[in-house]
């Protein structure tokens, strides 16, 4: 499932961190749109996706628990400052992406934010972002199933955890060799993803509460004689 705030800041140099949620990320993959402000991730936390209207059933009843501010898209939700250097690190620069990938092969950074010109990978990122944005819209409207809610927040959690692992490894082993600006972006990324992870349990519970409220409203409508028709 973004726009990396530092992806272009240092030409042909590694820059740390992921995209700030509206977030990402998505991070954010993510993202992070990317969350509940946006994902990176979240990956293209660019312009926030348009808010999706709630279904008629929900419009007929009073609003449920106020949803937390979520990213309006994977990118904004999952990608807080993410690490996006050039595909090939310049000679003398302390970070070697290929070596990092060998050490963290399953890290979602490689799928969601690592610099690439591979058209297939770019297409997969775009599809993942659309999928996460669609899930986010259903969740906000109270139309997502419990499985979809769990899937959405599990992905966001994994994305932030992976970005944290990536940034922490760089800082712990090569932080002293990195330019001050790059170090600062990595530290900001860690801080933001930690904050996001703290918010995820509450956001997940609020999403489940919205689903329960919508389900109850629809059931009450059917019992009142509305059947399967859309309430006025």
C-alpha positions in Angstrom: 0.0 0.0 0.0 3.3 6.7 -0.9 5.2 9.8 -1.0 8.4 9.6 1.0 9.3 12.9 2.6 12.9 12.4 2.1 13.1 10.3 -1.0 14.5 13.1 -3.2 16.2 15.2 -0.6 19.7 13.9 -1.2 20.5 13.1 -4.9 22.2 9.7 -5.2 22.4 9.5 -1.4 20.5 7.5 1.2 17.9 9.4 3.1 16.2 7.8 6.1 12.7 7.7 7.5 9.0 7.2 5.8 6.1 9.7 4.8 4.2 11.7 7.4 0.5 10.6 7.7 -2.1 13.1 6.9 -0.5 8.8 7.9 1.9 7.5 4.9 2.2 5.2 4.9 1.5 3.3 4.2 2.9 2.7 4.9 1.1 4.4 6.4 2.9 0.8 3.1 2.7 0.5 3.4 0.1 3.2 5.0 -0.8 6.1 5.2 -2.1 7.9 3.9 -0.9 7.3 4.8 -4.3 6.9 9.3 -6.3 7.9 10.5 -5.2 11.1 9.1 -3.8 8.8 6.2 -1.2 5.4 4.5 3.2 3.8 4.3 3.9 4.0 3.4 2.8 3.8 4.5 3.6 4.7 0.1 2.4 7.4 -1.8 1.0 9.6 1.1 0.2 12.2 -1.5 -3.2 13.9 -1.8 -5.7 12.3 0.6 -8.3 10.0 -0.9 -11.9 11.4 -1.0 -14.0 10.5 2.0 -16.4 7.7 1.2 -20.1 8.3 2.1 -21.8 6.0 4.6 -24.5 3.7 3.3 -28.1 4.7 3.7 -28.7 2.6 6.7 -26.1 4.4 8.7 -27.4 7.8 7.5 -30.8 7.1 9.1 -29.5 6.7 12.6 -27.5 8.9 14.9 -23.7 8.7 14.6 -21.9 6.1 16.6 -18.5 6.5 18.3 -16.5 9.2 16.7 -13.8 7.6 14.5 -10.3 8.5 15.2 -8.6 10.6 12.6 -7.3 8.1 10.1 -5.1 8.5 7.1 -7.1 8.8 3.9 -5.1 6.2 2.0 -2.5 3.6 2.5 0.3 5.9 1.6 -0.6 8.6 4.0 -1.4 6.0 6.6 1.5 3.7 6.4 4.4 5.8 5.3 5.7 8.2 7.8 9.3 9.2 6.9 10.6 6.1 5.1 14.1 5.2 4.0 14.5 5.9 0.2 18.0 6.2 -1.1 19.0 5.9 -4.7 18.8 2.3 -6.0 22.6 2.3 -6.1 24.4 3.8 -3.1 27.3 6.1 -4.2 30.8 5.0 -3.4 31.9 5.8 0.1 28.3 6.1 1.5 27.9 3.9 4.6 24.7 2.2 3.6 24.5 -0.8 1.2 20.9 -1.6 0.3 21.7 -5.1 -1.0 23.4 -6.1 2.2 20.4 -4.7 4.2 18.0 -6.7 2.0 19.9 -9.9 2.7 19.6 -9.3 6.5 15.9 -8.2 6.4 14.6 -10.1 3.4 10.9 -10.2 4.6 10.8 -6.5 5.6 7.9 -4.7 4.0 10.1 -1.8 3.2 11.4 -3.6 0.1 7.8 -4.1 -1.3 6.4 -0.7 -0.3 9.1 2.0 -0.2 12.5 0.9 -1.5 13.6 2.8 -4.6 12.8 0.8 -7.8 12.2 1.2 -11.5 10.7 -2.3 -11.8 7.3 -1.8 -13.5 5.8 -4.9 -12.0 6.7 -3.9 -8.5 5.4 -0.4 -9.1 2.1 -1.8 -10.3 1.9 -4.1 -7.3 2.4 -1.1 -5.0 -0.4 0.8 -6.7 -2.8 -2.1 -6.5 -2.0 -2.6 -2.8 -2.6 1.1 -2.2 -6.0 1.0 -3.9 -6.9 -2.1 -1.9 -6.0 -0.5 1.4 -7.8 2.7 0.4 -10.9 0.7 -0.4 -10.8 -1.1 2.9 -10.3 2.2 4.8 -13.4 3.6 3.1 -15.5 0.6 4.1 -14.2 0.8 7.6 -15.1 4.4 8.0 -18.6 3.8 6.6 -19.1 0.9 9.0 -19.5 -1.5 6.1 -16.4 -3.6 6.5 -16.6 -7.1 7.8 -14.7 -8.0 11.0 -12.2 -9.9 8.9 -11.5 -6.9 6.7 -11.1 -4.7 9.7 -8.6 -7.1 11.2 -6.8 -7.4 7.9 -6.4 -3.6 7.5 -5.0 -3.0 11.0 -2.8 -6.0 10.9 -1.2 -4.7 7.8 -0.7 -1.3 9.2 0.8 -2.7 12.3 3.2 -5.0 10.3 4.2 -2.1 8.1 5.1 0.2 11.1 6.9 -2.6 12.9 9.0 -3.4 9.7 9.9 0.3 9.2 10.9 0.5 12.8 13.2 -2.5 12.4 14.7 -1.1 9.3 15.4 2.3 10.8 16.6 0.9 14.1 19.1 -1.3 12.4 20.6 1.5 10.4 20.9 3.8 13.4 22.4 1.2 15.7 25.0 0.0 13.2 25.7 3.0 11.0 24.2 6.0 12.7 27.6 7.5 13.5 28.6 7.3 9.8 25.4 8.8 8.4 25.1 12.5 7.6 23.3 14.4 10.4 20.3 15.1 8.2 19.9 11.4 7.4 20.2 10.5 11.0 17.5 13.0 11.9 15.0 11.6 9.4 15.5 8.1 10.7 15.0 9.2 14.2 11.8 11.1 13.2 10.6 8.0 11.4 11.1 5.8 14.5 9.3 8.3 16.7 6.3 8.6 14.4 5.9 4.9 13.8 6.0 4.2 17.5 3.3 6.8 18.0 1.2 5.1 15.3 1.6 1.7 16.9 0.3 3.1 20.2 -2.8 4.4 18.4 -3.6 1.2 16.4 -5.4 -0.7 19.2 -7.8 2.2 19.9 -8.4 2.7 16.2 -9.1 -1.0 15.7 -11.6 -1.0 18.6 -13.4 2.1 17.2 -13.7 0.4 13.8 -15.2 -2.7 15.3 -17.6 -0.6 17.3 -18.8 1.2 14.1 -19.4 -2.1 12.4 -21.4 -3.3 15.4 -23.5 -0.2 15.4 -24.2 -0.4 11.7 -25.1 -4.1 12.0 -27.5 -3.2 14.8 -29.1 -0.4 12.8 -29.7 -2.6 9.8 -31.3 -5.3 11.9 -33.6 -2.8 13.6 -34.6 -1.4 10.2 -35.5 -4.9 9.0 -37.5 -5.6 12.1 -39.4 -2.4 11.8 -40.7 -3.5 8.4 -38.0 -2.0 6.2 -37.0 -5.5 5.0 -34.0 -5.3 2.7 -34.9 -2.0 1.3 -32.8 1.1 1.9 -34.2 3.2 4.8 -35.4 6.7 3.9 
